[in-house]
Structure formats: C-alpha cells, structure tokens
C-alpha cells in the first residue's frame, strides 16, 4: 500500500468531504450543564411549567416548505433532572445541595 501522492485524485474528494462535514472553526462545543442551571432545575422541581412545541412543517405537492402548523402549548409539572456522578463532581455539587436532582 502506498501513501497518497500530491496529485492523488482522492485528495480533492477528501478535502471536499472535510469542508462539508467538519465542525466550523467558530463553533465551540459547550461544556455541558453549568452549576447555575442544575441549581435552577433543582429549584424548579415540582413546579408547574409551560412547554411550547413547534408545529410540524407543511410541504407543497412539489416537496417545498410552504408553512408550519400551529404550535402546541401544554402545562405540566417539572419532574426534575438526572445527572451523572461525574457531572455532579465536575460542578462541585452533592445530594445535600441539590436534593431534587437525581445523581446516578
């Protein structure tokens, strides 16, 4: 097996695929949940929340997007949050600080 040369036709294909599927350089992965968001979820457990789900897309007979169905809004009780022990350790949280968060 030989290594690709400078004029390997697959190099152009590889470059195109990398350009199409690589994460843009200005997109930075978020570190996950923050301590504040877990504390906020802990405080919200058991309270009523309103959730709005977007409507389904509506397409023409040609397959073009022509609109969206109306969103659906419902009210329910926030049941809480589950995080891993590693996530809790990363955030410096324990069961006493967040009694309404399940740590597994």
N, C-alpha and C positions, 0 to 999 in steps of 0.2 A: 504494500500500500504506500502510495507516495503522498507527500504533503501537497496541499493546493499551491499552485504557482500564481504569480502575479496576474497572469492572463487567464485564469480558470474562469469559465463562464458561470460556474455556480457562485462565485464571489458576488456577482451582481444580484443574483437571486437572494443570497443570504443578506446582503445589505438592504434590499427592499423589504424582506420579512422583518428584519430588526427594526427598520424605520416604522413599519406598520404596527408591530406588536410590543415594542419596548415601552416602558413607562416613560413619559416625557420627563425631562430633567427638572422642570419646575414643579412637578408633583412630588410631594414629600409624604411618605407614609406617616400616619398619625400613630402615636404610641399606644393607643387604646383608651380605655376609660381613665378619667382623671379622678383624683381623690374627691374633688368637689362634686363630680357627677354621681359618684357612688353615695356620698353623704346625702345628696339631694334625693336620690332614689330611695334611700333608707327612710327619709322623712315623708316621702310620698306614699309609702306602702299603706294600703288600707283606705286611701282617699279616692274620691271619685275623679275620673279623668274623662276628657272628651277626645275621641280619636276620629280623624277625618281621613278616609281612604279615597284616593283619586278614582275617578271613573275610568271605565275601560275605553280604549281607543276605538273610534268608529272609522271604518275604511270604505272607500267607494268600491264599485264593482271592478275597477282597474287596480285596486290594491293601494290607492293613495290615501293617506291620512286626511280625513276631512273634518274631524272634530273629536270631542271627548264626551262621554256620558257624564251625567251629573255625579258629583262625589257623594259618598255615603258618610254620614256623621252618626256616631253612636257614643253612648256614655256607658262607662263601666267602672269597675274598681281595680286600681293598680295593685296587682298581686305581689309585686316585689321584684327582686333581682337576684340572680345567682351568678357568683363569680368563683374562680378557682382560688385555691390557697396561694398559688404562686402570684396571682394578680393582687390578692389582698396583701401579701408580703411586699410586693413592689410598691404598693400605695401606702404601706405603713398602717394598715387597718387590722383590727381584730374583732372578734364576735361581740365584745362589750361595747365597742364604738358604733357598730352597725348591727344592732340586734334584729332588724327587719331584712337583712341581706343574708341569703344562704351562701355560705362559704363551703365549697366542696373540695 
